[in-house]
Amino acid sequence: MGRIFEVRKATMFARWDRMAKQFTRIGKEIAIAVKSGGPDPDTNPALRRCFQNAKSVNMPKDRVEAAIKRAMGKEMENYEEILYEGYGPHGVAILVETATDNHVRTVANIKSYFNKGNGTLGNSGSVSFQFKKMGVFKLKPEGLDAESLELELIDFGLEELGEGSGENGEEVLVLRCSFADFGNLQKALEERGITPLSAEIEWIPQNLVEAGEEGAQEVLKLVDRLEQDDDVQKVFHNLE
């Protein structure tokens, strides 16, 4: 009985840690969006996207409002968005998106993680060519005709429409477009009264690397270490 309790407690703490990380990431995204486009979501598409993503991870409304107020304050940190590129074990390509107020600290940490994880931090452009930067929208499938929606949205930049999993493992429709068409597709969905569960910019790998079971665990250990850093927003890789 004691063992079961310990496992449940560990699972609960892991869930809390993950939730805290998500809230921190979205809080930074809100700060960046407000700084660049103002606090009014009606005129700031980036902020509307942040609201959608906050809702998808059940971020409390008061925390969202607090993040906006902090972003409007004079003492608010100015976050710089920096993309780091490198190779993990077994030649797996890794991209690390960060939002930092101290790039010297951030690059030192990222380099340390790669070195300790049997990887190598590369130069700008050394890895990103293996990925395609795309807008990714996740929608509730209820009430939507996927085929009709696909035909309607092709003219607004839709490149792919398929099925996937949401934040809690539920089935969702996944829409992908080029990074340049993100705003067009977001607007097209809004005009049709469709509110995405989430709307993200992601780096999609164009080829995948096999590393075997042990190799995959080694790569994922590095990815997990990177994701735990407070300055890291998202990590992408091409491990199969």
N, C-alpha and C positions, 0 to 999 in steps of 0.2 A: 504493500500500500504506500509505504514511504517513497519507494522508487517511482511509482506512478505520479505521486505528488510532485517530486522533483522534476520529472520530465515535463509535466504540465506547466510548472512554474517557469522552467527554462523556455518553453514554447511561448508562454505569455510575455516574458521579458523580450524575447526575440521579436515578437509582433510589435511591442511598444517601441523598441529601438528602430524598427523599420518605419513605423508610423512617424516617429520623431524626425527621422531623416527625410521622409517625404515632405513633412511640413516645412522643414528648414529649406529644402530645395525650392518649393513653391514660393516660400516667403522671399527668397532671393529673386526668383523670376518676377514676382510682383514688384519688387523694388526697382528692378531694371526696367520693367514695362512702364511704371509710373514716371521714372526719371526721364524716359525717352518720349513718352506720349501723353503724360498727364494722368490724373486720377479718375477721369470720367470714362467708364467702360463703353459708353455709347459712341465715343469718338476715338477709342483706343482698342483696336482689334487684339493687340497683344495682351492687354489686360483682360479682355473677355476670355481669351484662351486660358489665362491663368485661373480665372474664376471656375471655368469648366473643369480644369484639372484639380483644383482644390476640392470641388464637390465630389470628384471621382474617388478621392482618397479620404472622404469624410472629414476634411479639415474644417473645424468649427468656424462659424461666421465671424465671431469676435476676433479670432486670430487673423482672418483675412483682413478685416477692417483695421486691426492694429498694424499689420504689415504695410497697408496703404498710408496710414498716418506717419509711421516711421520713415517711409520713403519720401514723404513731403517735408520732413524735418530737416533743419540745417545741419544737424549733427550726423545725419545718415551716411553710412559708408558708401563710397562709390565703387561698386563692384565692376571688375573688368572680366569679360568673358574670354577665356583662353582655351584653345584646343591643343591637347598634347597627344603625340602619336608615338607608338612604339611597338615592339614585338615581345610577346610573352614566350613562354616555353613552347618548343615544337613549332616555331615559326608562325604562331597565331597572331594576327594583326589586332591591335587594340587602340581604340580612340578614347580619350578621356576629356569630357567637357567639364570645365571648371568655371566658377564665378568667385573671384577672390578680391580682397582689398590689400593683398600683399603677395605679389607674384613671386618674389624671391623665396618666401616661405613655401609657397605652393610648388614651385618647380623642384625645390630641394626634396620635399616630401614625395612627390611623384617619382622622381629619379630613384629615391631610396627604395620605394615599393617595387619598382621594376628590377633593380639590382638584387634585392633580397628574394624576389620571385623568379630568379633565373631568366629575366627578360632584359631588354635594352630599350631605353628611351631614345627615340629618333628625332630627326629634324622635321620641321614643318613640310608637309607634302610627301614624307617618306612612306606613309601608310594610307592616308586618306583617299588616294587614287583607287584603292581597292573597295571603296564604299561609295554609295550614292546617297546624297543628302536629300531626304524626302519628308513631306508632310504626312503624318499618319493620324487619321481620325478613327475613333471607335464609337459605334452607334448601337443602341438597343435595336435588335431586329424586329421587335413586335410592331406590327402595323406598317412595316415597310416591305415593298416589293423590290427585292434586290436587283432583278433584271431591269425593271423600269427605271430604278434609281441610277443604275449604271449608265443607261442610255442618256438620261437627263444630264448627268454630271460630266460626261466625256468632254463636252465643249468648255467646261470650266477647269480642265486640267486633270481630271481623274485618270490615273494610269492603271490602277489595280483595285479590284474589289473582291474580297474573300471573307472567310470566316476565321475567327480567332477567339482568344480568351480575354475576359476583362480582368479588372483588378482583383475580383473575388472568385475568379475561375468560371464565371458565367459566360455563355456563348454571346459573341458580339459580331457585328459586321465591321470589317477593317477596310478602310479606304486609304489609298496611297496616291500621292501626287508629287510632282517635282517640287523642290524647295521654292522655286520661283512662282509656282501656282498656288502656294499655300493660302494666301489671302483671297484669291479668286474662289477657291473651293470652300473656304470658311464662309465667305459671303453668300455663296450659292446655297449652302446648307441653312444658313440663317433665314434667307428669303423663303425657304420652303418650310420654315417652322421646325426644323430639325436641330435639336441641341445635342451635340456629341457628348458622350460620356467622358471623353478626353480628346485633346488635340495637341499633338506633340511634333517636334522636329526630331527626326531620327536619322542615323547613319545606317543604311541597309547594306550589308556585305554583298558583293557581286560574285564572290566565290567562297567556298567553305573549306576549312582545313580539318582533317581527321587527326586525332591525337591519341586514340585508344582510351580505355577507361581510366587508367592511372594518369595518363597525360592530361586528360580532360580535368581531372580533379586538381592537378597542379595548376592548370590555367585558371580554373574557377576560384582557386584559393587566392591567386593574385588579383583577379577581378573583384573578389569580395573585399580584399584589403584596400584596394583603390576606392571602392564605393563607400567605405567607412570614413574616409577623410572628409572633414567638414567643408573643404573647399570644392569637393567633387560633386557635380550635379548628376552626370550620367556617364556610364561606361558602355562602349559598344565593342564587339569582337566578332571574328568570323570563325569561331570554333563550331564545328558541326555537332 
